[in-house]
């Protein structure tokens, strides 16, 4: 037994020596490098393809970033909120107290004199606005003007020396897949730069607007900041994200620079935004009507109606026309058209390329002020009086009712002229919108109207 155990031990030792000799003399060496570090471990993961990595490596973002961060500012908005009133306040007396709240966002310096573009929602209801530059200098800011529809606001700070600023780029020339940088102050982290590509153009978020979509990371606080191309040109004002959590998940949106620039110029020159329309109607492509008539498959904008006394009517556009481009800018859907016309003013003329009965043609169309409006409270659709209306009814001012909601159809209001509301004269749709917005649900409203026979009528609505 001892002899067997001895033989087994010798065999085991011989095998170990043989294996050790093989590893020492024949196995290739693989050195193990050890690195001491006190930093926390970082796990890196990448899903980028070699082609995408090569494309990113071939683009230099440093020039655009360095020239942008000094022109992007931190905007602080001080508002006063009113607390809710509870039962004890009613029983023992209530003293209203305003609670200060501070909101933050970003802004872009667009002139050396201190004009700054930001979002309207960043400065809405502000009682005090302060702007902090990248060099930590702080200034009080004044609101020059706002356009809530496009969510653009223009601020001004008083400075003693010229400021670094960004120049507007041409957002119509931005291409899908082009690299862009988003610069702002998310979560109060100043001078934050993120990179991405243009994911889509003319994106409609249900506001009858046109946005640039990008996958550059944008979070709360980025609103009002800059979206720039690799040349450092301003191509958009970061405005919104689509997220269920309130934080970035891959989709962000910016107001195109051509729209922002036009709004800024209007606010500086006119004090308000000059808005114009072509005067056409086009159905939504996802409606049963559009699908039934094959309109949902059209590459362009289908003209389904023409507004009376509009530029489209005067130019001879017809129902059934398909608009393919305007001023050689490709128009594939309604938001493309809305976005381009938003860069124009009433009185401008645009070249509309369209297809009619298979024939291509280019028609000059004047962009005109909107002639129709839906009135607040009652929901009546009215239009400004045309020369023909004024001659027919024998009046020089007022608005014509062209649409009535179901609630009021029993009153036979269509084609009547609204002359006054509660004794206040109505001259045009702007007057009508202003006066009807003041209607109180707790009091009677008197509307003075004129019919085709020249008879004045007074309607009392409760």
C-alpha positions as a LaTeX table, in Angstrom:
\begin{tabular}{lrrr}
\hline
Residue & $x$ (\AA) & $y$ (\AA) & $z$ (\AA) \\
\hline
Unk1 & 0.00 & 0.00 & 0.00 \\
Unk2 & 2.83 & 2.35 & 0.87 \\
Unk3 & 4.54 & 1.45 & $-2.38$ \\
Unk4 & 1.40 & 2.41 & $-4.42$ \\
Unk5 & 1.05 & 5.73 & $-2.59$ \\
Unk6 & 4.70 & 6.52 & $-3.25$ \\
Unk7 & 4.36 & 5.79 & $-6.94$ \\
Unk8 & 1.22 & 8.05 & $-7.14$ \\
Unk9 & 3.05 & 10.94 & $-5.43$ \\
Unk10 & 6.02 & 10.61 & $-7.83$ \\
Unk11 & 3.69 & 10.61 & $-10.87$ \\
Unk12 & 1.83 & 13.69 & $-9.60$ \\
Unk13 & 5.09 & 15.57 & $-8.97$ \\
Unk14 & 6.44 & 14.62 & $-12.41$ \\
Unk15 & 3.26 & 15.94 & $-14.09$ \\
Unk16 & 3.47 & 19.24 & $-12.21$ \\
Unk17 & 7.12 & 19.71 & $-13.19$ \\
Unk18 & 6.35 & 18.94 & $-16.85$ \\
Unk19 & 3.41 & 21.44 & $-16.95$ \\
Unk20 & 5.49 & 24.14 & $-15.27$ \\
Unk21 & 8.34 & 23.66 & $-17.74$ \\
Unk22 & 5.92 & 23.96 & $-20.69$ \\
Unk23 & 4.41 & 27.21 & $-19.40$ \\
Unk24 & 7.84 & 28.65 & $-18.63$ \\
Unk25 & 9.56 & 27.84 & $-21.91$ \\
Unk26 & 6.82 & 27.39 & $-24.54$ \\
Unk27 & 3.65 & 29.39 & $-23.53$ \\
Unk28 & 3.75 & 33.02 & $-24.88$ \\
Unk29 & 3.90 & 35.62 & $-22.10$ \\
Unk30 & 0.83 & 37.80 & $-21.42$ \\
Unk31 & 1.83 & 40.49 & $-18.95$ \\
Unk32 & $-0.81$ & 41.69 & $-16.53$ \\
Unk33 & $-0.78$ & 45.43 & $-15.91$ \\
Unk34 & $-2.01$ & 46.67 & $-12.58$ \\
Unk35 & $-2.94$ & 50.35 & $-12.10$ \\
Unk36 & $-3.63$ & 51.87 & $-8.71$ \\
Unk37 & $-6.50$ & 54.35 & $-8.62$ \\
Unk38 & $-8.65$ & 55.87 & $-5.93$ \\
Unk39 & $-11.34$ & 57.01 & $-8.40$ \\
Unk40 & $-14.70$ & 55.34 & $-8.53$ \\
Unk41 & $-15.01$ & 52.66 & $-11.23$ \\
Unk42 & $-16.64$ & 53.86 & $-14.44$ \\
Unk43 & $-18.42$ & 51.43 & $-16.76$ \\
Unk44 & $-18.26$ & 52.41 & $-20.41$ \\
Unk45 & $-20.64$ & 51.04 & $-23.02$ \\
Unk46 & $-20.99$ & 51.94 & $-26.66$ \\
Unk47 & $-23.52$ & 51.00 & $-29.32$ \\
Unk48 & $-21.96$ & 53.21 & $-32.00$ \\
Unk49 & $-21.02$ & 51.52 & $-35.24$ \\
Unk50 & $-17.50$ & 52.00 & $-36.68$ \\
Unk51 & $-19.00$ & 54.21 & $-39.41$ \\
Unk52 & $-20.77$ & 56.47 & $-36.88$ \\
Unk53 & $-17.61$ & 56.71 & $-34.77$ \\
Unk54 & $-15.56$ & 57.66 & $-37.81$ \\
Unk55 & $-18.10$ & 60.35 & $-38.74$ \\
Unk56 & $-17.96$ & 61.84 & $-35.23$ \\
Unk57 & $-14.16$ & 61.74 & $-35.20$ \\
Unk58 & $-14.10$ & 63.68 & $-38.46$ \\
Unk59 & $-16.01$ & 66.66 & $-37.03$ \\
Unk60 & $-14.38$ & 69.31 & $-34.88$ \\
Unk61 & $-16.83$ & 70.78 & $-32.34$ \\
Unk62 & $-14.31$ & 72.88 & $-30.44$ \\
Unk63 & $-14.57$ & 76.02 & $-32.60$ \\
Unk64 & $-18.37$ & 76.11 & $-32.39$ \\
Unk65 & $-18.35$ & 75.37 & $-28.64$ \\
Unk66 & $-15.75$ & 77.98 & $-27.76$ \\
Unk67 & $-17.53$ & 80.67 & $-29.75$ \\
Unk68 & $-20.95$ & 79.79 & $-28.36$ \\
Unk69 & $-20.54$ & 79.40 & $-24.60$ \\
Unk70 & $-19.64$ & 83.07 & $-24.11$ \\
Unk71 & $-22.76$ & 84.17 & $-26.02$ \\
Unk72 & $-25.17$ & 81.98 & $-24.04$ \\
Unk73 & $-26.45$ & 83.42 & $-20.76$ \\
Unk74 & $-28.20$ & 82.17 & $-17.63$ \\
Unk75 & $-31.66$ & 83.73 & $-17.16$ \\
Unk76 & $-33.29$ & 83.89 & $-13.72$ \\
Unk77 & $-36.97$ & 84.68 & $-13.46$ \\
Unk78 & $-38.46$ & 85.86 & $-10.15$ \\
Unk79 & $-42.24$ & 85.42 & $-9.93$ \\
Unk80 & $-44.71$ & 85.87 & $-7.08$ \\
Unk81 & $-47.20$ & 83.05 & $-6.53$ \\
Unk82 & $-50.35$ & 83.26 & $-4.44$ \\
Unk83 & $-50.99$ & 80.59 & $-1.84$ \\
Unk84 & $-54.26$ & 78.70 & $-1.68$ \\
Unk85 & $-56.98$ & 79.71 & 0.74 \\
Unk86 & $-58.21$ & 77.09 & 3.23 \\
Unk87 & $-61.19$ & 76.87 & 5.62 \\
Unk88 & $-59.31$ & 78.46 & 8.54 \\
Unk89 & $-58.47$ & 81.48 & 6.39 \\
Unk90 & $-62.18$ & 82.06 & 5.76 \\
Unk91 & $-63.14$ & 81.57 & 9.43 \\
Unk92 & $-60.38$ & 83.62 & 11.07 \\
Unk93 & $-59.42$ & 86.03 & 8.33 \\
Unk94 & $-57.15$ & 85.81 & 5.32 \\
Unk95 & $-54.17$ & 87.92 & 4.49 \\
Unk96 & $-52.90$ & 87.21 & 0.99 \\
Unk97 & $-49.18$ & 86.63 & 0.88 \\
Unk98 & $-47.10$ & 86.36 & $-2.26$ \\
Unk99 & $-44.44$ & 83.70 & $-2.25$ \\
Unk100 & $-41.38$ & 84.37 & $-4.40$ \\
Unk101 & $-40.38$ & 81.63 & $-6.81$ \\
Unk102 & $-37.26$ & 81.53 & $-8.96$ \\
Unk103 & $-37.20$ & 79.90 & $-12.37$ \\
Unk104 & $-34.16$ & 79.49 & $-14.56$ \\
Unk105 & $-33.43$ & 79.12 & $-18.22$ \\
Unk106 & $-31.03$ & 80.19 & $-20.91$ \\
Unk107 & $-30.73$ & 82.96 & $-23.47$ \\
Unk108 & $-28.61$ & 83.85 & $-26.50$ \\
Unk109 & $-26.86$ & 87.20 & $-27.03$ \\
Unk110 & $-27.54$ & 88.25 & $-30.64$ \\
Unk111 & $-25.94$ & 91.72 & $-30.67$ \\
Unk112 & $-22.95$ & 93.40 & $-28.97$ \\
Unk113 & $-25.39$ & 95.98 & $-27.50$ \\
Unk114 & $-26.98$ & 93.36 & $-25.24$ \\
Unk115 & $-30.09$ & 92.07 & $-27.05$ \\
Unk116 & $-30.89$ & 88.54 & $-25.91$ \\
Unk117 & $-33.28$ & 85.95 & $-27.36$ \\
Unk118 & $-34.91$ & 83.42 & $-25.06$ \\
Unk119 & $-38.19$ & 81.51 & $-24.71$ \\
Unk120 & $-41.38$ & 83.28 & $-23.70$ \\
Unk121 & $-42.09$ & 80.56 & $-21.13$ \\
Unk122 & $-38.72$ & 81.28 & $-19.44$ \\
Unk123 & $-39.68$ & 84.88 & $-18.63$ \\
Unk124 & $-43.49$ & 84.62 & $-18.43$ \\
Unk125 & $-45.10$ & 86.38 & $-15.43$ \\
Unk126 & $-41.70$ & 87.62 & $-14.25$ \\
Unk127 & $-41.57$ & 90.44 & $-11.72$ \\
Unk128 & $-37.77$ & 90.58 & $-11.99$ \\
Unk129 & $-35.33$ & 89.25 & $-14.57$ \\
Unk130 & $-31.59$ & 88.86 & $-14.15$ \\
Unk131 & $-29.07$ & 87.65 & $-16.71$ \\
Unk132 & $-25.69$ & 86.15 & $-15.83$ \\
Unk133 & $-22.98$ & 86.00 & $-18.47$ \\
Unk134 & $-20.40$ & 83.26 & $-18.80$ \\
Unk135 & $-17.88$ & 85.54 & $-17.02$ \\
Unk136 & $-20.26$ & 85.63 & $-14.00$ \\
Unk137 & $-21.30$ & 89.27 & $-14.51$ \\
Unk138 & $-24.98$ & 89.79 & $-13.66$ \\
Unk139 & $-27.37$ & 92.34 & $-15.19$ \\
Unk140 & $-30.99$ & 93.35 & $-14.77$ \\
Unk141 & $-32.92$ & 92.59 & $-17.96$ \\
Unk142 & $-35.92$ & 94.30 & $-19.55$ \\
Unk143 & $-38.46$ & 92.66 & $-21.84$ \\
Unk144 & $-38.52$ & 94.25 & $-25.30$ \\
Unk145 & $-41.32$ & 92.07 & $-26.63$ \\
Unk146 & $-42.73$ & 88.54 & $-26.74$ \\
Unk147 & $-44.50$ & 86.20 & $-29.14$ \\
Unk148 & $-46.28$ & 83.47 & $-27.13$ \\
Unk149 & $-47.31$ & 81.62 & $-30.31$ \\
Unk150 & $-43.71$ & 80.84 & $-31.28$ \\
Unk151 & $-42.48$ & 80.93 & $-27.64$ \\
Unk152 & $-39.88$ & 83.60 & $-28.42$ \\
Unk153 & $-39.02$ & 86.61 & $-26.22$ \\
Unk154 & $-36.52$ & 89.44 & $-26.70$ \\
Unk155 & $-34.65$ & 90.92 & $-23.73$ \\
Unk156 & $-32.25$ & 93.84 & $-23.39$ \\
Unk157 & $-29.47$ & 94.47 & $-20.85$ \\
Unk158 & $-27.50$ & 97.70 & $-20.46$ \\
Unk159 & $-23.78$ & 97.12 & $-21.00$ \\
Unk160 & $-20.71$ & 99.39 & $-21.04$ \\
Unk161 & $-18.72$ & 97.35 & $-23.54$ \\
Unk162 & $-19.53$ & 95.15 & $-26.54$ \\
Unk163 & $-20.58$ & 91.60 & $-25.74$ \\
Unk164 & $-19.75$ & 88.37 & $-27.57$ \\
Unk165 & $-22.75$ & 87.35 & $-29.68$ \\
Unk166 & $-23.95$ & 84.75 & $-32.17$ \\
Unk167 & $-24.95$ & 85.41 & $-35.77$ \\
Unk168 & $-28.09$ & 83.87 & $-37.23$ \\
Unk169 & $-27.61$ & 80.99 & $-39.64$ \\
Unk170 & $-30.08$ & 79.96 & $-42.35$ \\
Unk171 & $-32.26$ & 77.26 & $-40.82$ \\
Unk172 & $-33.76$ & 76.47 & $-44.24$ \\
Unk173 & $-30.32$ & 75.18 & $-45.25$ \\
Unk174 & $-29.99$ & 72.86 & $-42.25$ \\
Unk175 & $-29.97$ & 69.22 & $-43.34$ \\
Unk176 & $-31.23$ & 66.11 & $-41.59$ \\
Unk177 & $-28.21$ & 64.26 & $-40.20$ \\
Unk178 & $-26.16$ & 67.44 & $-39.82$ \\
Unk179 & $-24.19$ & 67.79 & $-36.59$ \\
Unk180 & $-25.42$ & 70.45 & $-34.14$ \\
Unk181 & $-24.58$ & 71.58 & $-30.61$ \\
Unk182 & $-27.05$ & 72.54 & $-27.88$ \\
Unk183 & $-25.62$ & 75.08 & $-25.44$ \\
Unk184 & $-27.38$ & 76.16 & $-22.26$ \\
Unk185 & $-27.69$ & 75.87 & $-18.51$ \\
Unk186 & $-29.51$ & 72.64 & $-17.61$ \\
Unk187 & $-30.11$ & 72.15 & $-13.88$ \\
Unk188 & $-28.14$ & 75.39 & $-13.26$ \\
Unk189 & $-25.02$ & 73.82 & $-14.76$ \\
Unk190 & $-23.74$ & 76.82 & $-16.70$ \\
Unk191 & $-22.08$ & 76.63 & $-20.13$ \\
Unk192 & $-23.11$ & 73.05 & $-20.86$ \\
Unk193 & $-22.49$ & 71.82 & $-24.40$ \\
Unk194 & $-24.11$ & 68.68 & $-25.86$ \\
Unk195 & $-23.82$ & 67.33 & $-29.39$ \\
Unk196 & $-26.23$ & 65.55 & $-31.68$ \\
Unk197 & $-27.65$ & 65.55 & $-35.16$ \\
Unk198 & $-30.71$ & 67.11 & $-36.76$ \\
Unk199 & $-33.28$ & 64.32 & $-36.52$ \\
Unk200 & $-36.11$ & 66.01 & $-38.43$ \\
Unk201 & $-37.29$ & 69.37 & $-39.72$ \\
Unk202 & $-40.67$ & 71.09 & $-39.72$ \\
Unk203 & $-41.87$ & 68.95 & $-36.81$ \\
Unk204 & $-45.40$ & 69.89 & $-35.73$ \\
Unk205 & $-46.12$ & 69.38 & $-32.03$ \\
Unk206 & $-49.81$ & 70.17 & $-32.38$ \\
Unk207 & $-49.32$ & 73.94 & $-32.07$ \\
Unk208 & $-49.52$ & 74.70 & $-35.80$ \\
Unk209 & $-45.81$ & 75.47 & $-35.65$ \\
Unk210 & $-42.61$ & 74.16 & $-37.19$ \\
Unk211 & $-39.68$ & 72.90 & $-35.08$ \\
Unk212 & $-36.22$ & 71.47 & $-35.70$ \\
Unk213 & $-35.92$ & 68.11 & $-33.95$ \\
Unk214 & $-32.51$ & 67.03 & $-32.65$ \\
Unk215 & $-31.08$ & 64.31 & $-30.45$ \\
Unk216 & $-28.64$ & 66.68 & $-28.72$ \\
Unk217 & $-29.36$ & 66.33 & $-25.00$ \\
Unk218 & $-31.66$ & 69.10 & $-23.73$ \\
Unk219 & $-32.95$ & 69.23 & $-20.16$ \\
Unk220 & $-34.85$ & 71.70 & $-17.95$ \\
Unk221 & $-32.83$ & 74.91 & $-17.93$ \\
Unk222 & $-31.75$ & 74.52 & $-21.57$ \\
Unk223 & $-34.88$ & 76.38 & $-22.71$ \\
Unk224 & $-33.94$ & 79.54 & $-24.57$ \\
Unk225 & $-30.41$ & 78.32 & $-25.25$ \\
Unk226 & $-28.60$ & 78.02 & $-28.56$ \\
Unk227 & $-28.68$ & 75.31 & $-31.19$ \\
Unk228 & $-25.67$ & 75.93 & $-33.42$ \\
Unk229 & $-24.05$ & 74.23 & $-36.40$ \\
Unk230 & $-20.37$ & 73.30 & $-36.55$ \\
Unk231 & $-19.59$ & 76.79 & $-37.90$ \\
Unk232 & $-20.92$ & 78.31 & $-34.69$ \\
Unk233 & $-23.97$ & 79.84 & $-36.44$ \\
Unk234 & $-27.27$ & 80.03 & $-34.57$ \\
Unk235 & $-29.74$ & 77.72 & $-36.32$ \\
Unk236 & $-32.33$ & 77.36 & $-33.55$ \\
Unk237 & $-33.53$ & 78.35 & $-30.08$ \\
Unk238 & $-33.96$ & 75.27 & $-27.87$ \\
Unk239 & $-37.53$ & 75.18 & $-26.66$ \\
Unk240 & $-39.02$ & 71.83 & $-25.71$ \\
Unk241 & $-38.46$ & 68.16 & $-25.02$ \\
Unk242 & $-40.81$ & 65.22 & $-25.33$ \\
Unk243 & $-40.56$ & 63.17 & $-22.17$ \\
Unk244 & $-42.74$ & 61.30 & $-19.70$ \\
Unk245 & $-40.28$ & 62.05 & $-16.90$ \\
Unk246 & $-39.52$ & 65.72 & $-17.58$ \\
Unk247 & $-35.91$ & 64.88 & $-18.46$ \\
Unk248 & $-34.26$ & 64.24 & $-21.79$ \\
Unk249 & $-34.97$ & 60.85 & $-23.40$ \\
Unk250 & $-33.75$ & 61.42 & $-26.94$ \\
Unk251 & $-36.05$ & 64.07 & $-28.41$ \\
Unk252 & $-35.66$ & 67.82 & $-28.25$ \\
Unk253 & $-37.02$ & 70.66 & $-30.34$ \\
Unk254 & $-35.86$ & 74.13 & $-31.35$ \\
Unk255 & $-37.50$ & 77.14 & $-33.00$ \\
Unk256 & $-35.77$ & 77.55 & $-36.39$ \\
Unk257 & $-33.44$ & 80.55 & $-36.54$ \\
Unk258 & $-35.21$ & 82.05 & $-39.57$ \\
Unk259 & $-38.44$ & 82.28 & $-37.57$ \\
Unk260 & $-36.67$ & 83.61 & $-34.46$ \\
Unk261 & $-34.79$ & 86.24 & $-36.50$ \\
Unk262 & $-37.99$ & 87.45 & $-38.18$ \\
Unk263 & $-39.74$ & 87.76 & $-34.80$ \\
Unk264 & $-36.81$ & 89.72 & $-33.35$ \\
Unk265 & $-36.79$ & 92.09 & $-36.33$ \\
Unk266 & $-40.56$ & 92.62 & $-36.04$ \\
Unk267 & $-40.36$ & 93.35 & $-32.32$ \\
Unk268 & $-37.57$ & 95.88 & $-32.85$ \\
Unk269 & $-39.17$ & 97.60 & $-35.85$ \\
Unk270 & $-42.91$ & 97.37 & $-35.20$ \\
Unk271 & $-43.24$ & 96.51 & $-31.52$ \\
Unk272 & $-45.22$ & 93.36 & $-32.31$ \\
Unk273 & $-45.05$ & 90.38 & $-34.66$ \\
Unk274 & $-46.26$ & 90.88 & $-38.22$ \\
Unk275 & $-48.02$ & 87.65 & $-39.17$ \\
Unk276 & $-49.22$ & 86.75 & $-42.62$ \\
Unk277 & $-50.93$ & 83.82 & $-44.35$ \\
Unk278 & $-51.36$ & 82.47 & $-47.87$ \\
Unk279 & $-55.07$ & 81.99 & $-47.31$ \\
Unk280 & $-55.48$ & 78.29 & $-48.06$ \\
Unk281 & $-57.04$ & 75.44 & $-46.13$ \\
Unk282 & $-55.64$ & 71.91 & $-46.05$ \\
Unk283 & $-57.05$ & 68.88 & $-44.22$ \\
Unk284 & $-55.05$ & 66.91 & $-41.66$ \\
Unk285 & $-53.55$ & 63.88 & $-43.38$ \\
Unk286 & $-54.67$ & 61.44 & $-40.65$ \\
Unk287 & $-58.38$ & 62.28 & $-40.97$ \\
Unk288 & $-60.97$ & 59.94 & $-42.48$ \\
Unk289 & $-61.70$ & 62.59 & $-45.12$ \\
Unk290 & $-58.03$ & 62.74 & $-46.20$ \\
Unk291 & $-57.65$ & 58.95 & $-46.28$ \\
Unk292 & $-60.91$ & 58.44 & $-48.20$ \\
Unk293 & $-59.88$ & 60.96 & $-50.86$ \\
Unk294 & $-56.26$ & 59.79 & $-51.10$ \\
Unk295 & $-54.93$ & 63.13 & $-49.83$ \\
Unk296 & $-52.87$ & 61.38 & $-47.13$ \\
Unk297 & $-50.51$ & 60.01 & $-49.81$ \\
Unk298 & $-49.76$ & 63.35 & $-51.48$ \\
Unk299 & $-46.19$ & 64.65 & $-51.37$ \\
Unk300 & $-46.96$ & 68.31 & $-50.84$ \\
Unk301 & $-49.80$ & 70.44 & $-49.44$ \\
Unk302 & $-53.25$ & 69.81 & $-50.88$ \\
Unk303 & $-55.37$ & 72.95 & $-51.28$ \\
Unk304 & $-58.83$ & 72.05 & $-49.99$ \\
Unk305 & $-60.20$ & 75.59 & $-49.65$ \\
Unk306 & $-59.42$ & 79.24 & $-50.33$ \\
Unk307 & $-60.09$ & 82.06 & $-47.88$ \\
Unk308 & $-62.07$ & 84.96 & $-49.26$ \\
Unk309 & $-60.07$ & 88.09 & $-50.10$ \\
Unk310 & $-56.77$ & 86.33 & $-49.37$ \\
Unk311 & $-53.58$ & 86.37 & $-51.35$ \\
Unk312 & $-54.31$ & 82.84 & $-52.55$ \\
Unk313 & $-57.71$ & 83.88 & $-53.92$ \\
Unk314 & $-56.30$ & 86.95 & $-55.65$ \\
Unk315 & $-53.53$ & 84.85 & $-57.20$ \\
Unk316 & $-56.05$ & 82.35 & $-58.58$ \\
Unk317 & $-55.17$ & 79.28 & $-56.52$ \\
Unk318 & $-57.85$ & 76.60 & $-56.77$ \\
Unk319 & $-59.16$ & 73.72 & $-54.75$ \\
Unk320 & $-57.25$ & 70.59 & $-55.77$ \\
Unk321 & $-53.93$ & 72.36 & $-56.32$ \\
Unk322 & $-50.92$ & 70.65 & $-54.73$ \\
Unk323 & $-48.19$ & 73.00 & $-53.49$ \\
Unk324 & $-44.73$ & 71.47 & $-53.94$ \\
Unk325 & $-42.41$ & 74.37 & $-53.06$ \\
Unk326 & $-42.34$ & 78.06 & $-52.11$ \\
Unk327 & $-39.44$ & 80.23 & $-53.24$ \\
Unk328 & $-37.72$ & 76.95 & $-54.23$ \\
Unk329 & $-37.93$ & 75.68 & $-50.63$ \\
Unk330 & $-39.37$ & 72.15 & $-50.70$ \\
Unk331 & $-42.83$ & 71.82 & $-49.18$ \\
Unk332 & $-43.78$ & 68.26 & $-48.27$ \\
Unk333 & $-46.37$ & 68.84 & $-45.54$ \\
Unk334 & $-48.42$ & 71.55 & $-43.85$ \\
Unk335 & $-45.81$ & 72.30 & $-41.17$ \\
Unk336 & $-43.25$ & 72.99 & $-43.93$ \\
Unk337 & $-45.58$ & 75.63 & $-45.35$ \\
Unk338 & $-46.42$ & 77.13 & $-41.96$ \\
Unk339 & $-42.74$ & 77.31 & $-41.01$ \\
Unk340 & $-41.71$ & 79.10 & $-44.20$ \\
Unk341 & $-44.62$ & 81.57 & $-44.25$ \\
Unk342 & $-43.81$ & 82.40 & $-40.59$ \\
Unk343 & $-40.60$ & 84.01 & $-41.88$ \\
Unk344 & $-42.59$ & 86.40 & $-44.12$ \\
Unk345 & $-44.54$ & 89.58 & $-43.44$ \\
Unk346 & $-47.85$ & 90.83 & $-44.84$ \\
Unk347 & $-47.10$ & 92.43 & $-48.20$ \\
Unk348 & $-44.30$ & 90.02 & $-49.13$ \\
Unk349 & $-44.75$ & 88.06 & $-52.36$ \\
Unk350 & $-43.70$ & 84.42 & $-52.61$ \\
Unk351 & $-43.34$ & 82.14 & $-55.64$ \\
Unk352 & $-45.63$ & 79.13 & $-55.15$ \\
Unk353 & $-44.79$ & 76.11 & $-57.31$ \\
Unk354 & $-47.79$ & 73.83 & $-57.63$ \\
Unk355 & $-49.31$ & 71.03 & $-59.66$ \\
Unk356 & $-52.80$ & 71.51 & $-61.14$ \\
Unk357 & $-54.42$ & 68.70 & $-63.11$ \\
Unk358 & $-50.99$ & 67.22 & $-63.78$ \\
Unk359 & $-49.51$ & 70.50 & $-65.00$ \\
Unk360 & $-46.70$ & 72.29 & $-63.16$ \\
Unk361 & $-46.83$ & 76.05 & $-62.69$ \\
Unk362 & $-45.37$ & 78.81 & $-60.55$ \\
Unk363 & $-47.75$ & 81.45 & $-59.19$ \\
Unk364 & $-46.76$ & 84.65 & $-57.33$ \\
Unk365 & $-48.88$ & 84.97 & $-54.17$ \\
Unk366 & $-49.01$ & 87.93 & $-51.79$ \\
Unk367 & $-48.75$ & 87.09 & $-48.12$ \\
Unk368 & $-51.58$ & 88.98 & $-46.44$ \\
Unk369 & $-52.77$ & 89.53 & $-42.89$ \\
Unk370 & $-55.18$ & 86.95 & $-41.56$ \\
Unk371 & $-58.70$ & 88.04 & $-42.41$ \\
Unk372 & $-60.61$ & 85.57 & $-40.22$ \\
Unk373 & $-60.69$ & 84.73 & $-36.52$ \\
Unk374 & $-62.60$ & 82.59 & $-34.02$ \\
Unk375 & $-63.98$ & 84.81 & $-31.29$ \\
Unk376 & $-63.39$ & 83.87 & $-27.64$ \\
Unk377 & $-66.30$ & 82.81 & $-25.40$ \\
Unk378 & $-68.97$ & 82.43 & $-28.13$ \\
Unk379 & $-66.89$ & 80.63 & $-30.74$ \\
Unk380 & $-68.19$ & 82.61 & $-33.71$ \\
Unk381 & $-65.95$ & 82.65 & $-36.81$ \\
Unk382 & $-65.76$ & 86.14 & $-38.31$ \\
Unk383 & $-63.86$ & 87.88 & $-41.10$ \\
Unk384 & $-62.85$ & 91.42 & $-41.94$ \\
Unk385 & $-65.14$ & 93.20 & $-44.36$ \\
Unk386 & $-64.11$ & 93.12 & $-48.02$ \\
Unk387 & $-64.82$ & 96.05 & $-50.35$ \\
Unk388 & $-67.75$ & 94.06 & $-51.69$ \\
Unk389 & $-69.13$ & 93.56 & $-48.15$ \\
Unk390 & $-68.83$ & 97.26 & $-47.37$ \\
Unk391 & $-70.75$ & 98.19 & $-50.52$ \\
Unk392 & $-73.36$ & 95.50 & $-50.00$ \\
Unk393 & $-74.11$ & 96.33 & $-46.36$ \\
Unk394 & $-73.47$ & 100.06 & $-46.56$ \\
Unk395 & $-70.92$ & 100.15 & $-43.71$ \\
Unk396 & $-67.21$ & 100.89 & $-43.44$ \\
Unk397 & $-66.39$ & 98.87 & $-40.33$ \\
Unk398 & $-67.42$ & 95.71 & $-38.53$ \\
Unk399 & $-66.82$ & 91.98 & $-38.95$ \\
Unk400 & $-68.88$ & 89.43 & $-40.86$ \\
Unk401 & $-70.05$ & 86.19 & $-39.24$ \\
Unk402 & $-69.12$ & 83.26 & $-41.47$ \\
Unk403 & $-69.24$ & 80.38 & $-38.98$ \\
Unk404 & $-71.57$ & 79.63 & $-36.05$ \\
Unk405 & $-71.19$ & 76.80 & $-33.49$ \\
Unk406 & $-74.11$ & 74.44 & $-32.98$ \\
Unk407 & $-75.17$ & 76.17 & $-29.74$ \\
Unk408 & $-76.12$ & 79.43 & $-31.49$ \\
Unk409 & $-77.34$ & 78.25 & $-34.91$ \\
Unk410 & $-80.98$ & 78.79 & $-33.99$ \\
Unk411 & $-80.32$ & 82.56 & $-33.95$ \\
Unk412 & $-79.55$ & 82.71 & $-37.70$ \\
Unk413 & $-76.32$ & 84.73 & $-37.27$ \\
Unk414 & $-74.50$ & 83.68 & $-40.46$ \\
Unk415 & $-73.66$ & 86.54 & $-42.86$ \\
Unk416 & $-74.66$ & 89.18 & $-40.31$ \\
Unk417 & $-72.27$ & 92.06 & $-39.51$ \\
Unk418 & $-71.19$ & 92.60 & $-35.90$ \\
Unk419 & $-71.07$ & 96.36 & $-35.35$ \\
Unk420 & $-70.65$ & 96.63 & $-31.59$ \\
Unk421 & $-70.33$ & 94.66 & $-28.36$ \\
Unk422 & $-71.89$ & 96.17 & $-25.22$ \\
Unk423 & $-71.84$ & 99.55 & $-26.97$ \\
Unk424 & $-68.15$ & 99.32 & $-27.94$ \\
Unk425 & $-67.60$ & 99.59 & $-31.72$ \\
Unk426 & $-66.05$ & 96.64 & $-33.56$ \\
Unk427 & $-63.90$ & 97.77 & $-36.49$ \\
Unk428 & $-62.04$ & 94.58 & $-37.42$ \\
Unk429 & $-61.17$ & 91.10 & $-36.19$ \\
Unk430 & $-58.54$ & 92.44 & $-33.78$ \\
Unk431 & $-61.17$ & 94.61 & $-32.07$ \\
Unk432 & $-63.60$ & 91.71 & $-32.02$ \\
Unk433 & $-61.11$ & 89.33 & $-30.41$ \\
Unk434 & $-60.17$ & 91.88 & $-27.75$ \\
Unk435 & $-63.77$ & 92.79 & $-26.85$ \\
Unk436 & $-65.10$ & 89.22 & $-26.87$ \\
Unk437 & $-62.26$ & 88.09 & $-24.61$ \\
Unk438 & $-63.65$ & 90.42 & $-21.91$ \\
Unk439 & $-67.10$ & 88.80 & $-21.84$ \\
Unk440 & $-68.03$ & 87.63 & $-18.37$ \\
Unk441 & $-70.07$ & 84.48 & $-17.87$ \\
Unk442 & $-71.83$ & 86.18 & $-14.94$ \\
Unk443 & $-73.42$ & 89.04 & $-16.90$ \\
Unk444 & $-75.44$ & 89.64 & $-20.04$ \\
Unk445 & $-73.74$ & 90.52 & $-23.32$ \\
Unk446 & $-75.32$ & 92.77 & $-25.93$ \\
Unk447 & $-74.24$ & 92.36 & $-29.58$ \\
Unk448 & $-75.37$ & 94.87 & $-32.19$ \\
Unk449 & $-75.68$ & 93.33 & $-35.66$ \\
Unk450 & $-76.69$ & 94.31 & $-39.19$ \\
Unk451 & $-78.41$ & 92.00 & $-41.69$ \\
Unk452 & $-78.39$ & 92.06 & $-45.51$ \\
Unk453 & $-81.47$ & 94.29 & $-45.60$ \\
Unk454 & $-79.81$ & 97.01 & $-43.52$ \\
Unk455 & $-81.83$ & 96.17 & $-40.41$ \\
Unk456 & $-80.06$ & 96.54 & $-37.07$ \\
Unk457 & $-80.64$ & 93.86 & $-34.48$ \\
Unk458 & $-79.56$ & 93.50 & $-30.89$ \\
Unk459 & $-78.89$ & 90.07 & $-29.43$ \\
Unk460 & $-78.59$ & 89.52 & $-25.69$ \\
Unk461 & $-76.56$ & 86.50 & $-24.66$ \\
Unk462 & $-76.41$ & 85.21 & $-21.11$ \\
\hline
\end{tabular}
